[in-house]
Amino acid sequence: MQNNVKEYNTYSKRLTKMKTCIICIGSNHNPTANISIAVESLSCLFPDILWGETVVTPAEGISFTVPDYHNRAAKFTTDMGISELKSRFKEIEKACGREPDSKSTGIVPLDIDLLEYDGKVLKPKDMESDYVRQALAYLK
């Protein structure tokens, strides 16, 4: 009986459709270390992840001066759902020192945005921003 359950679990996993995802990570506080932590963590979670080069850009959409952002885009496949992905991303952000008020202060240790999931754009405004377009250009 146990072998049948094991075989079924293996078979059902093969039937799970893998979803293609595009993310962009960014940091303007200790960016070299925080981007490295994110790359290592995400590469362990998603072994097929493809990374673009780091792009350094000024902050967009804020009225006060903050350090430049280091941004990097990536593409990977997963069988995780959107909510599980976002939860994992939040854990990595927190591990790098991200706090709920980070964006409002302009100091962001790490931000991981799920831009596209299974062909559906989740953040159309971000996809149009210069920093994301520059980062995505290195994935092509």
C-alpha angles and dihedrals in degrees: 000000000000091000090054091053091048091048091048092050091050091047094047091050089055089053093054108106112234114229123216114228135190120202137176121207124197141179136177097175117069086339100175094056096038095047089049092052091049093047092050094046095045093044089056092049095044111031093185094054116138117206129206123211122278114266120199114211139162117258115272128217101014128110100214133065118266133162118279118270125243107214133187130180126209140182127208144149127242143163091219120112124239096261093050091049092050090048091052090048091052090053091054092046091052091048087059093051101266113160131188092257096046096107094047091053092047093234110112118177091187137351122185115190124190100216101172134017123187092339095312118117108227098180108036094168091054091047088060095049119107095236094054094045090050092048093046091051088071092057096060 
